Amino acid sequence: MFVRKVGLAVWLNQLKMARHLRKFGNVHYVSRRMRYAILYVDKDKVQDIISRLNRLNYVKKVEPSHWHELRTDFQSKPDKVKEYPY
């Protein structure tokens, strides 16, 4: 069965330490300019991993992703521009 994953934004003091995040989950993206990493972890282990990451000295803060809260099914509506004759 599929394991539900949750994204975490991990803000780092040192970008070199982004390698060490691999032991906590799947590192999806690392931003060099803004010094953060997107990390995907199992949904049932989120609180444990957040508390472990916050204890590390090279982590500024950890924010959970709100992507799963957004509605992703969209309805197509007709374009209003096509209704008006010129």
PDB file with one MODEL, atoms N, CA, C and O in Angstrom:
MODEL        1
ATOM      1  N   MET A   1       0.835  -1.180   0.000  1.00  0.00           N
ATOM      2  CA  MET A   1       0.000   0.000   0.000  1.00  0.00           C
ATOM      3  C   MET A   1       0.882   1.247   0.000  1.00  0.00           C
ATOM      4  O   MET A   1       2.055   1.187   0.371  1.00  0.00           O
ATOM      5  N   PHE A   2       0.325   2.347  -0.408  1.00  0.00           N
ATOM      6  CA  PHE A   2       1.069   3.597  -0.448  1.00  0.00           C
ATOM      7  C   PHE A   2       1.133   4.222   0.939  1.00  0.00           C
ATOM      8  O   PHE A   2       0.155   4.202   1.686  1.00  0.00           O
ATOM      9  N   VAL A   3       2.276   4.769   1.269  1.00  0.00           N
ATOM     10  CA  VAL A   3       2.465   5.466   2.532  1.00  0.00           C
ATOM     11  C   VAL A   3       2.254   6.947   2.268  1.00  0.00           C
ATOM     12  O   VAL A   3       2.853   7.509   1.352  1.00  0.00           O
ATOM     13  N   ARG A   4       1.400   7.583   3.071  1.00  0.00           N
ATOM     14  CA  ARG A   4       1.143   9.013   2.910  1.00  0.00           C
ATOM     15  C   ARG A   4       2.372   9.803   3.347  1.00  0.00           C
ATOM     16  O   ARG A   4       2.937   9.558   4.413  1.00  0.00           O
ATOM     17  N   LYS A   5       2.774  10.747   2.514  1.00  0.00           N
ATOM     18  CA  LYS A   5       3.943  11.576   2.797  1.00  0.00           C
ATOM     19  C   LYS A   5       3.498  13.007   3.061  1.00  0.00           C
ATOM     20  O   LYS A   5       2.485  13.466   2.535  1.00  0.00           O
ATOM     21  N   VAL A   6       4.265  13.696   3.877  1.00  0.00           N
ATOM     22  CA  VAL A   6       4.008  15.097   4.202  1.00  0.00           C
ATOM     23  C   VAL A   6       5.298  15.858   3.926  1.00  0.00           C
ATOM     24  O   VAL A   6       6.389  15.389   4.252  1.00  0.00           O
ATOM     25  N   GLY A   7       5.165  17.035   3.321  1.00  0.00           N
ATOM     26  CA  GLY A   7       6.329  17.853   3.030  1.00  0.00           C
ATOM     27  C   GLY A   7       6.685  18.752   4.194  1.00  0.00           C
ATOM     28  O   GLY A   7       5.806  19.281   4.875  1.00  0.00           O
ATOM     29  N   LEU A   8       7.975  18.920   4.419  1.00  0.00           N
ATOM     30  CA  LEU A   8       8.483  19.817   5.448  1.00  0.00           C
ATOM     31  C   LEU A   8       9.467  20.781   4.806  1.00  0.00           C
ATOM     32  O   LEU A   8      10.324  20.371   4.022  1.00  0.00           O
ATOM     33  N   ALA A   9       9.346  22.056   5.135  1.00  0.00           N
ATOM     34  CA  ALA A   9      10.333  23.043   4.712  1.00  0.00           C
ATOM     35  C   ALA A   9      11.297  23.227   5.877  1.00  0.00           C
ATOM     36  O   ALA A   9      10.899  23.654   6.960  1.00  0.00           O
ATOM     37  N   VAL A  10      12.556  22.907   5.650  1.00  0.00           N
ATOM     38  CA  VAL A  10      13.579  22.973   6.692  1.00  0.00           C
ATOM     39  C   VAL A  10      14.517  24.115   6.343  1.00  0.00           C
ATOM     40  O   VAL A  10      15.231  24.053   5.342  1.00  0.00           O
ATOM     41  N   TRP A  11      14.519  25.163   7.168  1.00  0.00           N
ATOM     42  CA  TRP A  11      15.384  26.321   6.960  1.00  0.00           C
ATOM     43  C   TRP A  11      16.718  26.048   7.645  1.00  0.00           C
ATOM     44  O   TRP A  11      16.755  25.667   8.815  1.00  0.00           O
ATOM     45  N   LEU A  12      17.812  26.243   6.914  1.00  0.00           N
ATOM     46  CA  LEU A  12      19.138  25.847   7.383  1.00  0.00           C
ATOM     47  C   LEU A  12      20.036  27.051   7.629  1.00  0.00           C
ATOM     48  O   LEU A  12      19.917  28.073   6.953  1.00  0.00           O
ATOM     49  N   ASN A  13      20.940  26.922   8.607  1.00  0.00           N
ATOM     50  CA  ASN A  13      21.979  27.924   8.822  1.00  0.00           C
ATOM     51  C   ASN A  13      23.119  27.721   7.835  1.00  0.00           C
ATOM     52  O   ASN A  13      23.655  28.684   7.287  1.00  0.00           O
ATOM     53  N   GLN A  14      23.488  26.463   7.611  1.00  0.00           N
ATOM     54  CA  GLN A  14      24.570  26.122   6.701  1.00  0.00           C
ATOM     55  C   GLN A  14      24.028  25.175   5.639  1.00  0.00           C
ATOM     56  O   GLN A  14      23.476  24.123   5.959  1.00  0.00           O
ATOM     57  N   LEU A  15      24.183  25.541   4.409  1.00  0.00           N
ATOM     58  CA  LEU A  15      23.652  24.735   3.312  1.00  0.00           C
ATOM     59  C   LEU A  15      24.393  23.412   3.159  1.00  0.00           C
ATOM     60  O   LEU A  15      23.842  22.441   2.640  1.00  0.00           O
ATOM     61  N   LYS A  16      25.628  23.377   3.607  1.00  0.00           N
ATOM     62  CA  LYS A  16      26.418  22.158   3.512  1.00  0.00           C
ATOM     63  C   LYS A  16      25.785  21.012   4.304  1.00  0.00           C
ATOM     64  O   LYS A  16      25.995  19.843   3.984  1.00  0.00           O
ATOM     65  N   MET A  17      25.023  21.346   5.323  1.00  0.00           N
ATOM     66  CA  MET A  17      24.411  20.334   6.180  1.00  0.00           C
ATOM     67  C   MET A  17      23.138  19.727   5.581  1.00  0.00           C
ATOM     68  O   MET A  17      22.518  18.869   6.209  1.00  0.00           O
ATOM     69  N   ALA A  18      22.745  20.148   4.395  1.00  0.00           N
ATOM     70  CA  ALA A  18      21.546  19.594   3.760  1.00  0.00           C
ATOM     71  C   ALA A  18      21.720  18.110   3.453  1.00  0.00           C
ATOM     72  O   ALA A  18      20.736  17.380   3.339  1.00  0.00           O
ATOM     73  N   ARG A  19      22.960  17.666   3.318  1.00  0.00           N
ATOM     74  CA  ARG A  19      23.223  16.241   3.079  1.00  0.00           C
ATOM     75  C   ARG A  19      22.742  15.381   4.239  1.00  0.00           C
ATOM     76  O   ARG A  19      22.283  14.257   4.035  1.00  0.00           O
ATOM     77  N   HIS A  20      22.846  15.906   5.454  1.00  0.00           N
ATOM     78  CA  HIS A  20      22.502  15.132   6.642  1.00  0.00           C
ATOM     79  C   HIS A  20      20.998  14.943   6.805  1.00  0.00           C
ATOM     80  O   HIS A  20      20.562  14.148   7.639  1.00  0.00           O
ATOM     81  N   LEU A  21      20.207  15.658   6.025  1.00  0.00           N
ATOM     82  CA  LEU A  21      18.753  15.519   6.119  1.00  0.00           C
ATOM     83  C   LEU A  21      18.258  14.231   5.479  1.00  0.00           C
ATOM     84  O   LEU A  21      17.102  13.856   5.671  1.00  0.00           O
ATOM     85  N   ARG A  22      19.107  13.549   4.725  1.00  0.00           N
ATOM     86  CA  ARG A  22      18.695  12.311   4.050  1.00  0.00           C
ATOM     87  C   ARG A  22      18.274  11.226   5.028  1.00  0.00           C
ATOM     88  O   ARG A  22      17.446  10.382   4.687  1.00  0.00           O
ATOM     89  N   LYS A  23      18.825  11.231   6.232  1.00  0.00           N
ATOM     90  CA  LYS A  23      18.476  10.177   7.186  1.00  0.00           C
ATOM     91  C   LYS A  23      17.097  10.385   7.807  1.00  0.00           C
ATOM     92  O   LYS A  23      16.580   9.484   8.468  1.00  0.00           O
ATOM     93  N   PHE A  24      16.489  11.563   7.604  1.00  0.00           N
ATOM     94  CA  PHE A  24      15.159  11.836   8.141  1.00  0.00           C
ATOM     95  C   PHE A  24      14.050  11.570   7.138  1.00  0.00           C
ATOM     96  O   PHE A  24      12.917  11.300   7.534  1.00  0.00           O
ATOM     97  N   GLY A  25      14.352  11.642   5.844  1.00  0.00           N
ATOM     98  CA  GLY A  25      13.338  11.432   4.812  1.00  0.00           C
ATOM     99  C   GLY A  25      13.924  11.687   3.435  1.00  0.00           C
ATOM    100  O   GLY A  25      15.142  11.732   3.262  1.00  0.00           O
ATOM    101  N   ASN A  26      13.043  11.854   2.456  1.00  0.00           N
ATOM    102  CA  ASN A  26      13.465  12.095   1.076  1.00  0.00           C
ATOM    103  C   ASN A  26      13.652  13.589   0.854  1.00  0.00           C
ATOM    104  O   ASN A  26      12.709  14.366   1.003  1.00  0.00           O
ATOM    105  N   VAL A  27      14.865  13.989   0.499  1.00  0.00           N
ATOM    106  CA  VAL A  27      15.151  15.392   0.196  1.00  0.00           C
ATOM    107  C   VAL A  27      14.733  15.624  -1.247  1.00  0.00           C
ATOM    108  O   VAL A  27      15.302  15.044  -2.171  1.00  0.00           O
ATOM    109  N   HIS A  28      13.726  16.484  -1.431  1.00  0.00           N
ATOM    110  CA  HIS A  28      13.179  16.724  -2.764  1.00  0.00           C
ATOM    111  C   HIS A  28      13.858  17.904  -3.451  1.00  0.00           C
ATOM    112  O   HIS A  28      14.127  17.849  -4.651  1.00  0.00           O
ATOM    113  N   TYR A  29      14.137  18.968  -2.706  1.00  0.00           N
ATOM    114  CA  TYR A  29      14.679  20.183  -3.307  1.00  0.00           C
ATOM    115  C   TYR A  29      15.510  20.921  -2.270  1.00  0.00           C
ATOM    116  O   TYR A  29      15.169  20.934  -1.087  1.00  0.00           O
ATOM    117  N   VAL A  30      16.604  21.536  -2.714  1.00  0.00           N
ATOM    118  CA  VAL A  30      17.435  22.373  -1.851  1.00  0.00           C
ATOM    119  C   VAL A  30      17.644  23.699  -2.561  1.00  0.00           C
ATOM    120  O   VAL A  30      18.145  23.733  -3.685  1.00  0.00           O
ATOM    121  N   SER A  31      17.261  24.794  -1.910  1.00  0.00           N
ATOM    122  CA  SER A  31      17.447  26.127  -2.467  1.00  0.00           C
ATOM    123  C   SER A  31      18.743  26.703  -1.920  1.00  0.00           C
ATOM    124  O   SER A  31      18.906  26.856  -0.709  1.00  0.00           O
ATOM    125  N   ARG A  32      19.653  27.018  -2.815  1.00  0.00           N
ATOM    126  CA  ARG A  32      20.933  27.575  -2.380  1.00  0.00           C
ATOM    127  C   ARG A  32      20.790  29.027  -1.948  1.00  0.00           C
ATOM    128  O   ARG A  32      21.391  29.451  -0.961  1.00  0.00           O
ATOM    129  N   ARG A  33      20.004  29.778  -2.682  1.00  0.00           N
ATOM    130  CA  ARG A  33      19.882  31.198  -2.391  1.00  0.00           C
ATOM    131  C   ARG A  33      19.123  31.466  -1.097  1.00  0.00           C
ATOM    132  O   ARG A  33      19.525  32.316  -0.302  1.00  0.00           O
ATOM    133  N   MET A  34      18.019  30.739  -0.884  1.00  0.00           N
ATOM    134  CA  MET A  34      17.189  30.999   0.293  1.00  0.00           C
ATOM    135  C   MET A  34      17.542  30.080   1.467  1.00  0.00           C
ATOM    136  O   MET A  34      17.007  30.244   2.563  1.00  0.00           O
ATOM    137  N   ARG A  35      18.425  29.128   1.246  1.00  0.00           N
ATOM    138  CA  ARG A  35      18.928  28.195   2.268  1.00  0.00           C
ATOM    139  C   ARG A  35      17.814  27.432   2.979  1.00  0.00           C
ATOM    140  O   ARG A  35      17.666  27.506   4.198  1.00  0.00           O
ATOM    141  N   TYR A  36      17.044  26.706   2.191  1.00  0.00           N
ATOM    142  CA  TYR A  36      16.048  25.803   2.762  1.00  0.00           C
ATOM    143  C   TYR A  36      16.015  24.523   1.940  1.00  0.00           C
ATOM    144  O   TYR A  36      16.507  24.473   0.813  1.00  0.00           O
ATOM    145  N   ALA A  37      15.423  23.490   2.530  1.00  0.00           N
ATOM    146  CA  ALA A  37      15.289  22.205   1.853  1.00  0.00           C
ATOM    147  C   ALA A  37      13.864  21.716   2.023  1.00  0.00           C
ATOM    148  O   ALA A  37      13.254  21.912   3.074  1.00  0.00           O
ATOM    149  N   ILE A  38      13.329  21.075   0.984  1.00  0.00           N
ATOM    150  CA  ILE A  38      12.015  20.438   1.053  1.00  0.00           C
ATOM    151  C   ILE A  38      12.254  18.955   1.302  1.00  0.00           C
ATOM    152  O   ILE A  38      12.960  18.283   0.550  1.00  0.00           O
ATOM    153  N   LEU A  39      11.653  18.470   2.367  1.00  0.00           N
ATOM    154  CA  LEU A  39      11.872  17.108   2.829  1.00  0.00           C
ATOM    155  C   LEU A  39      10.531  16.405   2.929  1.00  0.00           C
ATOM    156  O   LEU A  39       9.595  16.951   3.512  1.00  0.00           O
ATOM    157  N   TYR A  40      10.418  15.203   2.370  1.00  0.00           N
ATOM    158  CA  TYR A  40       9.184  14.419   2.462  1.00  0.00           C
ATOM    159  C   TYR A  40       9.386  13.280   3.457  1.00  0.00           C
ATOM    160  O   TYR A  40      10.336  12.505   3.356  1.00  0.00           O
ATOM    161  N   VAL A  41       8.456  13.198   4.432  1.00  0.00           N
ATOM    162  CA  VAL A  41       8.526  12.174   5.476  1.00  0.00           C
ATOM    163  C   VAL A  41       7.177  11.474   5.584  1.00  0.00           C
ATOM    164  O   VAL A  41       6.171  11.970   5.075  1.00  0.00           O
ATOM    165  N   ASP A  42       7.159  10.313   6.252  1.00  0.00           N
ATOM    166  CA  ASP A  42       5.917   9.584   6.466  1.00  0.00           C
ATOM    167  C   ASP A  42       4.990  10.384   7.377  1.00  0.00           C
ATOM    168  O   ASP A  42       5.442  11.052   8.307  1.00  0.00           O
ATOM    169  N   LYS A  43       3.691  10.309   7.101  1.00  0.00           N
ATOM    170  CA  LYS A  43       2.716  11.108   7.833  1.00  0.00           C
ATOM    171  C   LYS A  43       2.648  10.728   9.310  1.00  0.00           C
ATOM    172  O   LYS A  43       2.427  11.594  10.156  1.00  0.00           O
ATOM    173  N   ASP A  44       2.834   9.450   9.632  1.00  0.00           N
ATOM    174  CA  ASP A  44       2.729   9.034  11.024  1.00  0.00           C
ATOM    175  C   ASP A  44       3.971   9.381  11.851  1.00  0.00           C
ATOM    176  O   ASP A  44       3.931   9.282  13.077  1.00  0.00           O
ATOM    177  N   LYS A  45       5.072   9.785  11.209  1.00  0.00           N
ATOM    178  CA  LYS A  45       6.306  10.127  11.920  1.00  0.00           C
ATOM    179  C   LYS A  45       6.603  11.624  11.920  1.00  0.00           C
ATOM    180  O   LYS A  45       7.694  12.028  12.322  1.00  0.00           O
ATOM    181  N   VAL A  46       5.665  12.447  11.482  1.00  0.00           N
ATOM    182  CA  VAL A  46       5.931  13.875  11.275  1.00  0.00           C
ATOM    183  C   VAL A  46       6.321  14.578  12.570  1.00  0.00           C
ATOM    184  O   VAL A  46       7.341  15.267  12.610  1.00  0.00           O
ATOM    185  N   GLN A  47       5.536  14.419  13.625  1.00  0.00           N
ATOM    186  CA  GLN A  47       5.807  15.146  14.865  1.00  0.00           C
ATOM    187  C   GLN A  47       7.140  14.735  15.478  1.00  0.00           C
ATOM    188  O   GLN A  47       7.853  15.576  16.025  1.00  0.00           O
ATOM    189  N   ASP A  48       7.481  13.470  15.395  1.00  0.00           N
ATOM    190  CA  ASP A  48       8.757  12.997  15.924  1.00  0.00           C
ATOM    191  C   ASP A  48       9.922  13.598  15.146  1.00  0.00           C
ATOM    192  O   ASP A  48      10.913  14.026  15.738  1.00  0.00           O
ATOM    193  N   ILE A  49       9.804  13.631  13.824  1.00  0.00           N
ATOM    194  CA  ILE A  49      10.888  14.151  12.991  1.00  0.00           C
ATOM    195  C   ILE A  49      11.023  15.661  13.148  1.00  0.00           C
ATOM    196  O   ILE A  49      12.140  16.179  13.140  1.00  0.00           O
ATOM    197  N   ILE A  50       9.911  16.379  13.290  1.00  0.00           N
ATOM    198  CA  ILE A  50       9.984  17.829  13.494  1.00  0.00           C
ATOM    199  C   ILE A  50      10.709  18.143  14.795  1.00  0.00           C
ATOM    200  O   ILE A  50      11.545  19.045  14.834  1.00  0.00           O
ATOM    201  N   SER A  51      10.402  17.415  15.850  1.00  0.00           N
ATOM    202  CA  SER A  51      11.072  17.672  17.130  1.00  0.00           C
ATOM    203  C   SER A  51      12.557  17.313  17.059  1.00  0.00           C
ATOM    204  O   SER A  51      13.386  17.996  17.660  1.00  0.00           O
ATOM    205  N   ARG A  52      12.899  16.246  16.330  1.00  0.00           N
ATOM    206  CA  ARG A  52      14.311  15.882  16.175  1.00  0.00           C
ATOM    207  C   ARG A  52      15.062  16.908  15.331  1.00  0.00           C
ATOM    208  O   ARG A  52      16.216  17.223  15.622  1.00  0.00           O
ATOM    209  N   LEU A  53      14.414  17.434  14.287  1.00  0.00           N
ATOM    210  CA  LEU A  53      15.075  18.430  13.437  1.00  0.00           C
ATOM    211  C   LEU A  53      15.278  19.749  14.177  1.00  0.00           C
ATOM    212  O   LEU A  53      16.304  20.404  13.995  1.00  0.00           O
ATOM    213  N   ASN A  54      14.327  20.142  15.000  1.00  0.00           N
ATOM    214  CA  ASN A  54      14.456  21.402  15.736  1.00  0.00           C
ATOM    215  C   ASN A  54      15.593  21.369  16.746  1.00  0.00           C
ATOM    216  O   ASN A  54      16.103  22.423  17.125  1.00  0.00           O
ATOM    217  N   ARG A  55      16.003  20.190  17.190  1.00  0.00           N
ATOM    218  CA  ARG A  55      17.108  20.076  18.143  1.00  0.00           C
ATOM    219  C   ARG A  55      18.474  20.244  17.488  1.00  0.00           C
ATOM    220  O   ARG A  55      19.462  20.484  18.182  1.00  0.00           O
ATOM    221  N   LEU A  56      18.546  20.123  16.166  1.00  0.00           N
ATOM    222  CA  LEU A  56      19.832  20.223  15.475  1.00  0.00           C
ATOM    223  C   LEU A  56      20.287  21.674  15.421  1.00  0.00           C
ATOM    224  O   LEU A  56      19.475  22.580  15.232  1.00  0.00           O
ATOM    225  N   ASN A  57      21.601  21.894  15.589  1.00  0.00           N
ATOM    226  CA  ASN A  57      22.103  23.267  15.653  1.00  0.00           C
ATOM    227  C   ASN A  57      22.185  23.937  14.290  1.00  0.00           C
ATOM    228  O   ASN A  57      22.292  25.162  14.234  1.00  0.00           O
ATOM    229  N   TYR A  58      22.141  23.202  13.199  1.00  0.00           N
ATOM    230  CA  TYR A  58      22.207  23.816  11.872  1.00  0.00           C
ATOM    231  C   TYR A  58      20.833  24.066  11.265  1.00  0.00           C
ATOM    232  O   TYR A  58      20.745  24.484  10.111  1.00  0.00           O
ATOM    233  N   VAL A  59      19.750  23.821  12.017  1.00  0.00           N
ATOM    234  CA  VAL A  59      18.384  24.043  11.537  1.00  0.00           C
ATOM    235  C   VAL A  59      17.821  25.286  12.217  1.00  0.00           C
ATOM    236  O   VAL A  59      17.790  25.366  13.445  1.00  0.00           O
ATOM    237  N   LYS A  60      17.370  26.266  11.411  1.00  0.00           N
ATOM    238  CA  LYS A  60      16.739  27.468  11.966  1.00  0.00           C
ATOM    239  C   LYS A  60      15.319  27.175  12.416  1.00  0.00           C
ATOM    240  O   LYS A  60      14.960  27.413  13.569  1.00  0.00           O
ATOM    241  N   LYS A  61      14.508  26.651  11.489  1.00  0.00           N
ATOM    242  CA  LYS A  61      13.120  26.318  11.813  1.00  0.00           C
ATOM    243  C   LYS A  61      12.608  25.285  10.823  1.00  0.00           C
ATOM    244  O   LYS A  61      13.171  25.088   9.746  1.00  0.00           O
ATOM    245  N   VAL A  62      11.523  24.632  11.221  1.00  0.00           N
ATOM    246  CA  VAL A  62      10.892  23.605  10.394  1.00  0.00           C
ATOM    247  C   VAL A  62       9.422  23.964  10.252  1.00  0.00           C
ATOM    248  O   VAL A  62       8.735  24.189  11.249  1.00  0.00           O
ATOM    249  N   GLU A  63       8.937  24.017   9.015  1.00  0.00           N
ATOM    250  CA  GLU A  63       7.536  24.349   8.755  1.00  0.00           C
ATOM    251  C   GLU A  63       6.886  23.208   7.978  1.00  0.00           C
ATOM    252  O   GLU A  63       7.434  22.764   6.969  1.00  0.00           O
ATOM    253  N   PRO A  64       5.731  22.726   8.427  1.00  0.00           N
ATOM    254  CA  PRO A  64       5.029  21.700   7.640  1.00  0.00           C
ATOM    255  C   PRO A  64       4.379  22.319   6.411  1.00  0.00           C
ATOM    256  O   PRO A  64       3.996  23.489   6.422  1.00  0.00           O
ATOM    257  N   SER A  65       4.259  21.536   5.365  1.00  0.00           N
ATOM    258  CA  SER A  65       3.642  21.994   4.131  1.00  0.00           C
ATOM    259  C   SER A  65       2.121  21.991   4.274  1.00  0.00           C
ATOM    260  O   SER A  65       1.557  21.127   4.944  1.00  0.00           O
ATOM    261  N   HIS A  66       1.473  22.947   3.651  1.00  0.00           N
ATOM    262  CA  HIS A  66       0.016  23.039   3.684  1.00  0.00           C
ATOM    263  C   HIS A  66      -0.601  22.586   2.365  1.00  0.00           C
ATOM    264  O   HIS A  66      -1.770  22.865   2.099  1.00  0.00           O
ATOM    265  N   TRP A  67       0.175  21.891   1.542  1.00  0.00           N
ATOM    266  CA  TRP A  67      -0.297  21.450   0.236  1.00  0.00           C
ATOM    267  C   TRP A  67      -1.476  20.497   0.356  1.00  0.00           C
ATOM    268  O   TRP A  67      -2.396  20.552  -0.460  1.00  0.00           O
ATOM    269  N   HIS A  68      -1.468  19.626   1.356  1.00  0.00           N
ATOM    270  CA  HIS A  68      -2.551  18.651   1.506  1.00  0.00           C
ATOM    271  C   HIS A  68      -3.855  19.309   1.950  1.00  0.00           C
ATOM    272  O   HIS A  68      -4.913  18.687   1.854  1.00  0.00           O
ATOM    273  N   GLU A  69      -3.806  20.549   2.434  1.00  0.00           N
ATOM    274  CA  GLU A  69      -5.008  21.266   2.844  1.00  0.00           C
ATOM    275  C   GLU A  69      -5.681  21.989   1.679  1.00  0.00           C
ATOM    276  O   GLU A  69      -6.851  22.360   1.777  1.00  0.00           O
ATOM    277  N   LEU A  70      -4.959  22.191   0.587  1.00  0.00           N
ATOM    278  CA  LEU A  70      -5.506  22.905  -0.559  1.00  0.00           C
ATOM    279  C   LEU A  70      -6.378  21.993  -1.408  1.00  0.00           C
ATOM    280  O   LEU A  70      -6.122  20.795  -1.532  1.00  0.00           O
ATOM    281  N   ARG A  71      -7.409  22.587  -1.987  1.00  0.00           N
ATOM    282  CA  ARG A  71      -8.275  21.836  -2.893  1.00  0.00           C
ATOM    283  C   ARG A  71      -7.593  21.749  -4.258  1.00  0.00           C
ATOM    284  O   ARG A  71      -7.164  22.766  -4.803  1.00  0.00           O
ATOM    285  N   THR A  72      -7.495  20.556  -4.803  1.00  0.00           N
ATOM    286  CA  THR A  72      -6.790  20.387  -6.072  1.00  0.00           C
ATOM    287  C   THR A  72      -7.693  19.937  -7.210  1.00  0.00           C
ATOM    288  O   THR A  72      -7.206  19.694  -8.314  1.00  0.00           O
ATOM    289  N   ASP A  73      -8.998  19.820  -6.973  1.00  0.00           N
ATOM    290  CA  ASP A  73      -9.907  19.485  -8.071  1.00  0.00           C
ATOM    291  C   ASP A  73     -10.576  20.774  -8.537  1.00  0.00           C
ATOM    292  O   ASP A  73     -11.281  21.431  -7.771  1.00  0.00           O
ATOM    293  N   PHE A  74     -10.352  21.121  -9.776  1.00  0.00           N
ATOM    294  CA  PHE A  74     -10.826  22.380 -10.327  1.00  0.00           C
ATOM    295  C   PHE A  74     -11.893  22.126 -11.379  1.00  0.00           C
ATOM    296  O   PHE A  74     -11.885  21.097 -12.055  1.00  0.00           O
ATOM    297  N   GLN A  75     -12.801  23.068 -11.508  1.00  0.00           N
ATOM    298  CA  GLN A  75     -13.826  22.992 -12.538  1.00  0.00           C
ATOM    299  C   GLN A  75     -13.496  24.029 -13.596  1.00  0.00           C
ATOM    300  O   GLN A  75     -13.065  25.139 -13.285  1.00  0.00           O
ATOM    301  N   SER A  76     -13.703  23.655 -14.848  1.00  0.00           N
ATOM    302  CA  SER A  76     -13.450  24.626 -15.899  1.00  0.00           C
ATOM    303  C   SER A  76     -14.709  25.461 -16.105  1.00  0.00           C
ATOM    304  O   SER A  76     -15.807  24.926 -16.262  1.00  0.00           O
ATOM    305  N   LYS A  77     -14.536  26.758 -16.103  1.00  0.00           N
ATOM    306  CA  LYS A  77     -15.646  27.682 -16.311  1.00  0.00           C
ATOM    307  C   LYS A  77     -15.467  28.334 -17.680  1.00  0.00           C
ATOM    308  O   LYS A  77     -14.336  28.550 -18.115  1.00  0.00           O
ATOM    309  N   PRO A  78     -16.561  28.649 -18.361  1.00  0.00           N
ATOM    310  CA  PRO A  78     -16.425  29.289 -19.675  1.00  0.00           C
ATOM    311  C   PRO A  78     -15.803  30.677 -19.545  1.00  0.00           C
ATOM    312  O   PRO A  78     -16.010  31.388 -18.561  1.00  0.00           O
ATOM    313  N   ASP A  79     -15.052  31.027 -20.548  1.00  0.00           N
ATOM    314  CA  ASP A  79     -14.371  32.308 -20.559  1.00  0.00           C
ATOM    315  C   ASP A  79     -15.373  33.413 -20.866  1.00  0.00           C
ATOM    316  O   ASP A  79     -16.124  33.313 -21.836  1.00  0.00           O
ATOM    317  N   LYS A  80     -15.393  34.467 -20.050  1.00  0.00           N
ATOM    318  CA  LYS A  80     -16.363  35.548 -20.233  1.00  0.00           C
ATOM    319  C   LYS A  80     -16.027  36.425 -21.437  1.00  0.00           C
ATOM    320  O   LYS A  80     -16.912  37.086 -21.979  1.00  0.00           O
ATOM    321  N   VAL A  81     -14.799  36.441 -21.854  1.00  0.00           N
ATOM    322  CA  VAL A  81     -14.400  37.271 -22.984  1.00  0.00           C
ATOM    323  C   VAL A  81     -15.086  36.783 -24.258  1.00  0.00           C
ATOM    324  O   VAL A  81     -15.417  37.594 -25.122  1.00  0.00           O
ATOM    325  N   LYS A  82     -15.299  35.508 -24.388  1.00  0.00           N
ATOM    326  CA  LYS A  82     -15.914  34.955 -25.590  1.00  0.00           C
ATOM    327  C   LYS A  82     -17.409  35.252 -25.659  1.00  0.00           C
ATOM    328  O   LYS A  82     -18.007  35.119 -26.726  1.00  0.00           O
ATOM    329  N   GLU A  83     -18.017  35.646 -24.561  1.00  0.00           N
ATOM    330  CA  GLU A  83     -19.448  35.921 -24.548  1.00  0.00           C
ATOM    331  C   GLU A  83     -19.790  37.272 -25.169  1.00  0.00           C
ATOM    332  O   GLU A  83     -20.901  37.457 -25.667  1.00  0.00           O
ATOM    333  N   TYR A  84     -18.862  38.207 -25.147  1.00  0.00           N
ATOM    334  CA  TYR A  84     -19.155  39.551 -25.632  1.00  0.00           C
ATOM    335  C   TYR A  84     -18.759  39.695 -27.103  1.00  0.00           C
ATOM    336  O   TYR A  84     -17.605  39.447 -27.451  1.00  0.00           O
ATOM    337  N   PRO A  85     -19.697  40.092 -27.975  1.00  0.00           N
ATOM    338  CA  PRO A  85     -19.336  40.326 -29.388  1.00  0.00           C
ATOM    339  C   PRO A  85     -18.651  41.687 -29.534  1.00  0.00           C
ATOM    340  O   PRO A  85     -18.947  42.622 -28.791  1.00  0.00           O
ATOM    341  N   TYR A  86     -17.753  41.785 -30.479  1.00  0.00           N
ATOM    342  CA  TYR A  86     -17.040  43.040 -30.705  1.00  0.00           C
ATOM    343  C   TYR A  86     -17.551  43.724 -31.930  1.00  0.00           C
ATOM    344  O   TYR A  86     -17.069  44.800 -32.283  1.00  0.00           O
TER     345      TYR A  86
ENDMDL
END
